[in-house]
């Protein structure tokens, strides 16, 4: 009995021990301390490139309105020059700064031309402006630029007054109106060696607006200086439906040569009358008028053969093909005189920036006044080997081309150094 009790007691003790063991916390298994994740080095910060230096200049032309086509010719010529300059490295004295054109649109209106000059200078902060095509806009626009002490480079606008006011900030690349008449008469003087004609008697035939009248004033002055006689002056309205009577009056005066100033329609009528009246043996020279319009040759065909015409630029001049090809590739048309002079102005402004070394109006004015472009050293596309500005800001070396219609093309025959054809006169 006692043995059985001891057995039961022992069993109970064992069971109690097992219960106590089951209630105890399990012994924790030691683990390794957590290892900090390996830090991946951040990608190196990319240093942004330095912003490209930019020099902003103003361009002012009639970009909308009735003269938009002519304004585009000027704009395109200037843009082509600036694109080439930027591609060649920009303004090196300013760390390769690229030129950017801020455009102004005169709309062909003098008052808007003034407000655009003020906007370009005061708001856009341009240090120089190139423009403006029309004399009626350029005269007040340059006056505004003078007041604001900002250089204005006139690429095209011919009124004599523009550079005859004693301004310090106006610089003109193209010839004055007086220069057109001067070159007409100089060509007549040179006809003796060009075609064996000694011109003594000259007739004037021109339309009767300011364009024709003002040019005629210069023609009379230079004819007198050259010792040539003006045997008759015939004026007519450019809108005249027929000019046979007027051309007949000129023929009756028996001139050695005829100087005319025209628009397109009257140039066509005069040329037709010249043919009908058998006057193809008399040199007839137009003063950069209607004969420059491509439509002139299109309308007349062979009837235009032999006509002489002043022009600011011709793609047939030596070295001109390359410029014309570049212009045509970019804009789809041949370059005109407007485009060529704006192109030339672009290179003149870039040269002034290069020498000034800063886009400061006063520094640019001083640099422009010291412009000294030389053929072979600088980009020159005009028929001259030297471009500079006199004390009035006028480029005195801006001769015009004289072209002649030969086999349906207007070929340059003067100045002699730029001629690709000889003067031919009819029988």
Order of alpha helices (4+ residues) and beta strands (2+ residues): alpha-beta-alpha-beta-alpha-beta-alpha-beta-beta-alpha-beta-alpha-beta-alpha-beta-alpha-beta-alpha-beta-alpha-alpha-alpha-beta-beta-beta-beta
